[in-house]
Amino acid sequence: MALKIVSASGHVRAALVAGAAALPLLAAPVVAQPPIAASPLVQGQISLADLAERVMPAVVNISAVTTSDTRGRNLPQLPQLGPDTPFGDLFEEFFNRRGQGQQGQGQGQPPQQRRSQSAGSGFVIDSSGIVITNNHVIGDANEITVIFNSGLRLKAEIIGKDTKVDLAVLRVKHDKPLDAVKFGDSDKMRIGDPVMAIGNPFGLGSSVSSGIVSARNRDIQQGPYDTYIQTDAAINKGNSGGPLFNMAGEVIGINTAILSPTGGSVGIGFAVPSSLAVNVVDQLREFGETRRGWLGVRIQSVDDATAEALGLGTARGALVAGIDDKGPAKPAGLEVGDVIVKFDGKEVKDSRDLPRIVAGTPVGKDAPITVVRKGKEVVKTVKLGRLEDGEKVQQAAAKPNAEPAKPAVTTALGLELSQQTDELRKRYSIKDGTKGVVITKVDPNSNAADKRISIGELIVEVGQEAVNSPEDVTKRLDTLKKEGKKSALLLVANGQGEVRFVAVTIN
């Protein structure tokens, strides 16, 4: 059965197969405080009425209207009618009404305006008129209206927005202070803590639902800083941008997406945690844009086989697979093959932690980094740069599907290896200056194939030592066997010289 991940405003984010990773919606950490003015309803249950009544005035509906010029787009083409064609005048009148006369598809066509409208939720965090919502709720809207529970409607301007965390900050103006709510600390929330969501599902108006924190730190593959709160509080289309409250009436999450086969709530929703959102909101309010820290490394995760090959003991940290020549990491002395286990005093448990920690560290700060290098911990200091908004996460280059080369080869690890030649460099589009031993064949039943090593790639290092020939590879593997290693850590490059580490079973 195919499941859809849908943003809480109704945008389909991705299609997933049942059992695969989910996408974002809501979740919220709860501060360990007693419920506000809770009154018993049934034995073992409490009423959230007082809490809902207190915070609902600060929760708003967001109406976003986008107007676009459809000149020359999506319009029917007028048939080329001769002067004596029957009913020619009727055709001309019909198409003129639709903005396309016999002048046709050219410059004489009057412009047509197309309006599209989306609705979502938001909340006021400052009585002066600062409103928070999801970026995907407002999109590229030309006109944004914030609608309060009282019926008050105010035009909004965009202060700033961030696509990476899917947040937007708006401003409205009113002659009186507005009801507002505050952010709480999502890091204090525990699985099982109660939460309450308020939003505008299906455009029905302000609605309240309750549940618990089902999970924390969910990676839903929506961005580089995924660490969503998962909740079973009912979230539906239109809830995007709405708040997830703890029992103290503090916002500990911003409802963002749902996992759903039908578009309705099935009890799995995700929210951006306040611990991630607060820093982004503060930057957007102050600068109108985000100013994230930048280290200038390309990283990959550390699995058990890689940890064994590196002598880490347990799988942990972020493995440095590449260093930007112009980034802060290079002058700081970081090297390819280092495993970053601590950054600015914060433990890096896995590779997903590092981008989030670095991004939340102030630009220009001298931050200490602890790395494991050849089995020993080394501490470096890096002066963080700024991550440009337009920077994209590098995508793995497409692997060529060429037939294996025929020259004399050496076989190891289920791979046929060859010295670089002009023919092989041309065949596999290997960039000049790229070093390593060329892989000309991969045994589909080998561990190397399981690790997605491909024909046309190059082995640059074996066990963190450079190799320049097939003989170097086999000699290094023999040494690792004698040392009792069960896996060999390979540094593999594609034709463009982009590298990654792969731990392959030796036997």
C-alpha positions in Angstrom: 0.0 0.0 0.0 1.4 3.4 -1.0 1.5 6.1 1.6 1.7 9.8 1.0 3.6 12.3 3.1 1.5 15.5 3.0 2.3 18.9 4.4 -0.3 20.0 6.9 -1.5 22.5 4.4 -2.3 19.8 1.9 0.9 19.8 -0.3 2.0 16.3 -1.2 5.6 16.1 -0.2 6.5 12.6 -1.3 5.1 9.1 -1.9 6.4 6.4 0.4 6.0 2.6 0.5 4.4 1.4 3.7 7.2 0.8 6.2 9.5 3.4 4.7 10.6 6.6 6.4 7.9 9.2 7.0 7.6 12.9 6.3 7.1 15.9 8.6 4.0 17.3 10.4 3.7 17.9 14.1 5.2 16.9 17.4 5.9 18.7 20.5 8.0 18.4 23.6 6.2 19.1 26.9 7.6 21.0 29.9 7.2 19.0 33.1 4.7 21.3 34.7 1.2 20.6 36.0 -1.8 21.3 33.7 -3.2 24.8 33.8 -6.4 24.9 35.8 -7.2 21.3 34.8 -10.7 20.1 35.9 -11.5 16.4 36.0 -14.0 15.0 33.5 -13.6 11.3 33.9 -11.5 9.4 36.3 -7.9 9.5 35.0 -8.6 12.3 32.5 -8.3 16.1 32.6 -9.9 18.9 30.7 -7.7 21.1 28.4 -10.5 23.7 28.1 -8.7 26.3 30.3 -5.5 25.9 28.4 -7.1 26.0 25.0 -9.2 29.1 26.0 -6.1 30.9 27.1 -3.9 30.3 24.0 -6.5 30.1 21.1 -6.6 33.9 20.6 -2.9 33.9 19.6 -3.5 31.1 16.9 -4.4 32.4 13.5 -5.5 31.3 10.0 -3.1 32.3 7.2 -4.7 33.0 3.8 -2.1 33.3 1.0 -3.1 34.4 -2.5 -0.8 34.1 -5.5 -1.5 36.0 -8.7 0.4 35.1 -11.9 0.3 36.3 -15.4 -0.9 33.6 -17.8 0.0 35.4 -21.0 0.8 32.8 -23.6 0.4 29.9 -21.2 -2.3 27.2 -20.9 -4.5 29.0 -23.4 -6.2 27.1 -26.3 -4.8 27.7 -29.7 -7.1 29.5 -32.1 -7.5 27.6 -35.4 -6.3 29.5 -38.5 -9.6 30.4 -40.1 -9.9 31.7 -43.6 -12.2 34.7 -44.4 -14.8 32.4 -45.9 -14.9 29.8 -43.2 -18.4 29.0 -41.9 -18.9 30.3 -38.3 -15.6 32.2 -38.4 -17.0 35.2 -36.7 -18.3 33.0 -33.8 -14.9 31.4 -33.3 -13.3 34.8 -33.3 -15.7 36.1 -30.7 -15.3 33.0 -28.5 -11.5 33.2 -28.4 -11.5 37.0 -28.0 -13.5 36.5 -24.8 -10.7 34.1 -23.6 -8.0 36.6 -24.3 -6.8 35.2 -27.6 -8.2 36.6 -30.8 -7.3 35.9 -34.4 -4.2 38.0 -33.7 -3.4 34.7 -32.1 -0.6 33.6 -29.9 1.5 36.6 -30.3 2.1 39.9 -28.7 -1.5 41.2 -29.3 -2.8 38.8 -26.7 -4.1 40.7 -23.6 -2.7 39.5 -20.3 -4.7 37.1 -18.2 -4.4 36.9 -14.4 -4.6 33.6 -12.6 -5.3 33.6 -8.8 -4.6 30.6 -6.6 -5.2 30.6 -2.9 -3.8 28.4 -0.1 -4.7 28.3 3.6 -2.7 27.3 6.7 -2.2 28.2 10.3 0.2 30.3 12.4 0.6 31.9 15.8 1.6 35.3 17.3 4.8 35.3 19.3 5.0 39.1 19.9 2.1 41.3 20.8 3.5 43.9 18.4 2.3 41.7 15.5 5.0 39.0 14.8 3.4 35.9 13.4 5.1 32.5 12.7 4.0 30.0 10.1 5.5 27.5 7.6 7.3 28.7 4.5 5.3 26.4 2.3 2.1 28.0 3.6 2.9 31.3 2.0 5.1 30.2 -0.9 5.4 33.0 -3.4 2.2 34.7 -2.4 1.5 38.2 -3.5 -1.1 38.8 -0.8 -1.1 37.4 2.7 -4.0 37.9 5.2 -3.8 36.8 8.9 -7.3 36.0 10.2 -7.8 35.9 14.0 -10.3 33.8 15.9 -12.2 36.9 16.7 -12.8 37.6 13.0 -10.1 40.3 12.8 -8.4 40.3 9.4 -5.0 42.0 8.9 -2.7 42.2 5.9 0.8 40.8 6.5 4.2 41.5 5.2 7.0 38.9 5.0 10.0 39.7 7.3 11.9 36.6 6.3 11.6 32.9 5.4 13.7 29.8 5.4 13.2 26.9 3.1 15.7 24.6 4.9 13.6 24.5 8.1 10.3 25.5 6.4 9.6 28.6 8.5 8.4 32.1 7.8 8.1 35.2 9.9 5.3 37.7 9.1 4.4 41.1 10.5 0.9 42.6 10.9 0.0 46.0 12.2 -2.8 46.7 14.6 -3.7 49.7 16.9 -3.9 47.4 19.9 -1.5 44.8 21.4 -2.3 41.3 20.1 -2.6 38.1 22.1 0.7 36.2 21.9 2.2 32.9 23.1 5.8 32.0 23.9 8.2 29.3 22.8 9.0 26.6 25.3 12.0 24.2 25.4 11.4 21.2 23.2 14.5 19.5 24.5 12.7 19.0 27.8 10.0 17.0 26.2 9.9 13.3 26.7 8.2 10.5 24.8 4.8 10.1 26.3 4.4 13.8 27.4 1.0 15.3 26.5 0.7 17.9 23.8 -2.1 20.0 22.3 -2.3 21.1 18.6 -4.4 24.1 17.4 -4.9 25.0 13.8 -7.2 25.4 10.8 -7.8 21.9 9.4 -9.6 21.8 6.1 -10.5 25.5 6.4 -13.0 24.7 9.1 -11.7 27.3 11.5 -9.8 27.0 14.8 -9.7 23.4 16.0 -8.1 21.7 19.0 -6.6 18.2 19.2 -4.5 16.5 21.8 -2.1 13.6 22.1 1.3 12.7 23.2 4.9 13.0 22.0 5.3 9.7 20.1 8.9 10.1 19.2 11.7 12.6 18.9 14.5 13.5 16.5 12.7 12.0 13.5 14.6 12.3 10.2 11.9 12.5 7.5 14.3 13.4 4.6 13.0 16.9 4.1 16.1 18.9 4.7 19.6 19.0 6.1 18.5 19.7 9.7 15.7 17.2 10.2 15.0 16.5 13.9 11.2 16.5 14.0 8.9 15.8 16.9 6.4 13.0 16.1 3.0 13.1 17.7 -0.4 11.4 17.5 -2.4 14.6 18.1 -4.7 14.8 15.0 -3.1 17.0 12.3 -4.7 17.5 8.9 -4.6 19.7 5.8 -4.6 23.3 6.9 -2.7 22.7 10.2 0.6 23.6 8.7 2.3 26.4 10.6 0.1 26.0 13.7 1.5 25.5 17.2 2.1 22.4 19.2 1.7 23.3 22.9 3.0 21.7 26.1 0.8 21.7 29.1 2.2 25.0 30.3 0.8 26.7 27.1 4.3 27.1 25.5 4.9 26.3 21.8 7.3 23.4 21.7 6.7 22.6 18.0 5.4 23.9 14.7 3.1 21.5 12.9 4.6 20.8 9.4 3.5 17.6 7.8 1.6 14.3 8.2 2.2 10.7 7.1 -1.1 9.7 5.4 -2.4 7.4 2.7 -5.6 9.5 2.3 -4.6 13.1 3.2 -6.2 12.8 6.6 -4.6 12.1 10.0 -3.7 8.6 10.8 -1.9 9.5 14.1 1.5 10.1 12.7 2.4 13.8 12.4 5.6 15.9 12.6 6.5 19.3 14.0 9.6 21.4 13.8 10.9 21.5 17.4 11.2 24.9 19.1 14.9 24.2 19.9 15.6 24.4 16.2 13.0 27.0 15.3 13.9 29.7 17.9 17.4 30.4 16.4 16.0 30.6 12.9 13.1 32.9 13.9 15.6 35.2 15.8 17.8 35.5 12.7 14.9 36.2 10.4 13.6 38.9 12.7 17.0 40.5 13.0 18.4 40.1 9.5 15.5 39.1 7.3 17.6 36.0 6.4 19.4 33.1 8.1 23.0 33.3 9.0 24.2 29.8 9.6 27.6 28.5 10.5 29.6 26.8 7.8 32.5 24.3 8.3 33.2 23.4 4.6 33.3 19.6 4.8 31.4 16.8 3.1 30.5 14.1 5.5 29.0 10.6 5.6 27.7 8.3 8.3 29.8 5.8 10.2 28.5 2.2 10.2 29.7 -0.7 12.2 32.1 -1.9 9.5 33.6 1.6 9.1 33.9 2.0 12.8 35.8 -1.3 13.1 38.1 -0.4 10.2 38.9 3.0 11.8 39.3 1.6 15.3 36.5 3.7 16.7 35.0 0.9 18.8 31.4 1.8 18.3 29.8 3.6 15.3 29.7 7.3 16.1 30.6 10.7 14.8 30.7 12.1 11.2 33.3 10.9 8.8 34.9 13.6 6.7 34.8 12.5 3.1 35.7 15.8 1.4 37.0 19.3 2.3 36.2 22.5 0.5 39.4 24.2 -0.7 37.9 27.6 0.3 36.1 26.5 3.4 37.1 27.0 7.1 38.0 23.3 7.7 41.1 23.3 5.5 43.1 26.1 7.3 42.0 24.5 10.6 43.9 21.4 9.7 41.0 18.9 9.2 41.8 16.0 6.9 39.8 13.6 4.8 39.3 10.5 6.9 38.9 12.3 10.2 35.9 11.4 12.3 34.3 14.4 14.0 33.0 13.2 17.4 32.6 16.5 19.2 31.9 20.1 17.9 32.0 23.2 20.1 31.5 21.1 23.2 28.6 19.1 21.8 28.7 15.4 21.2 28.3 14.3 17.5 26.5 11.0 17.9 26.0 10.5 14.2 26.4 12.4 10.9 23.0 14.0 11.1 24.0 15.8 14.3 26.9 17.8 12.8 25.1 20.0 10.2 22.5 21.0 12.8 25.1 21.8 15.4 27.3 23.8 13.0 24.4 25.7 11.5 23.3 26.8 15.0 26.8 28.0 15.9 27.5 31.8 15.4 29.3 32.8 12.3 32.9 33.8 13.0 33.1 31.8 16.3 36.4 29.9 17.0 34.9 26.5 17.7 36.9 23.5 19.1 36.5 20.2 17.1 37.5 16.8 18.4 38.3 14.3 15.7 39.5 10.7 15.7 42.5 10.4 13.4 44.1 7.0 12.9 42.7 5.8 16.2 43.7 8.8 18.3 41.7 11.9 19.4 42.9 15.2 18.1 41.5 18.6 18.9 41.4 21.4 16.3 40.0 24.9 16.3 38.0 26.3 13.4 36.8 29.8 12.7 33.3 29.2 11.3 32.3 30.8 8.0 28.8 31.6 6.8 26.7 29.1 4.9 25.2 30.9 1.9 21.5 30.5 1.4 21.9 29.2 -2.1 24.4 26.5 -1.2 23.1 23.1 -2.1 23.9 19.7 -0.7 26.2 18.0 -3.2 24.5 15.2 -5.1 26.3 12.0 -5.9 27.4 12.1 -9.5 25.7 9.7 -11.9 27.7 6.5 -12.4 28.6 5.4 -15.9 27.1 2.1 -17.1 29.9 1.2 -19.4 31.0 -2.3 -20.1 34.1 -3.6 -18.2 37.5 -2.9 -19.7 39.4 -5.8 -21.2 43.1 -5.1 -20.3 45.0 -7.2 -17.8 43.5 -6.7 -14.4 43.9 -7.7 -10.7 41.0 -9.0 -8.7 40.4 -8.1 -5.1 37.3 -7.7 -2.9 35.1 -8.8 -5.8 36.5 -6.0 -7.9 38.6 -6.1 -11.1 41.2 -3.3 -10.9 43.3 -1.7 -13.5 46.0 1.0 -13.8 44.7 4.2 -15.3 45.2 4.5 -19.0 44.1 7.0 -21.6 41.5 4.6 -22.9 40.0 4.0 -19.4 40.1 7.8 -18.6 38.1 8.5 -21.8 35.8 5.5 -21.3 34.8 6.5 -17.8 35.1 10.3 -18.1 37.8 10.5 -15.5 38.8 14.1 -14.8 42.4 15.0 -15.3 44.4 14.9 -12.1 42.0 12.3 -10.4 44.2 9.7 -8.7 43.5 6.1 -7.9 43.1 2.6 -9.3 40.2 2.1 -11.8 37.4 -0.4 -11.1 36.6 -2.1 -14.3 34.2 -4.8 -13.0 32.2 -5.5 -9.9 31.0 -8.9 -8.8 27.2 -8.5 -8.2 27.4 -11.0 -5.3 30.2 -9.2 -3.5 30.1 -7.0 -0.4 31.5 -4.2 -2.6 28.4 -4.4 -4.8 26.2 -4.3 -1.7 28.0 -1.0 -0.8 27.2 0.4 -4.3 30.7 0.5 -5.5 30.4 0.9 -9.3 32.3 0.4 -12.5 34.3 3.4 -13.5 35.0 4.6 -10.0 38.5 4.6 -8.5 40.0 3.4 -5.3 42.2 6.2 -3.9 43.1 4.8 -0.5 42.9 1.5 1.3 43.0 1.6 5.1 43.9 5.3 4.9 46.9 4.8 2.7 47.1 6.0 -0.9 47.2 3.4 -3.7 48.4 4.0 -7.2 48.2 0.5 -8.7 46.3 -2.7 -8.4 49.3 -4.3 -6.7 49.2 -1.5 -4.1 45.6 -2.5 -3.3 46.4 -6.2 -2.8 49.5 -5.5 -0.7 47.6 -3.1 1.6 44.7 -5.7 1.9 47.3 -8.4 2.9 48.7 -6.1 5.6 45.2 -5.4 7.0 44.5 -9.1 7.1 47.6 -9.7 9.1 46.6 -6.9 11.5 43.4 -8.8 12.1 41.1 -6.4 10.4 37.7 -7.7 9.2 37.0 -4.8 7.0 39.0 -2.5 4.7 38.1 1.2 4.6 38.3 2.3 1.0 38.4 5.9 -0.2 36.4 5.7 -3.5 36.2 8.5 -6.1 34.0 9.1 -9.0 35.2 10.3 -12.4 34.9 14.0 -11.2 37.1 13.3 -8.2 34.4 13.4 -5.6 35.2 10.9 -2.8 33.4 8.9 -0.2 34.5 6.2 2.3 33.2 2.7 2.0 34.0 -0.2 4.5 34.2 -3.5 2.6 34.5 -6.9 4.2 37.9 -8.3 3.5 37.0 -12.0 3.5 
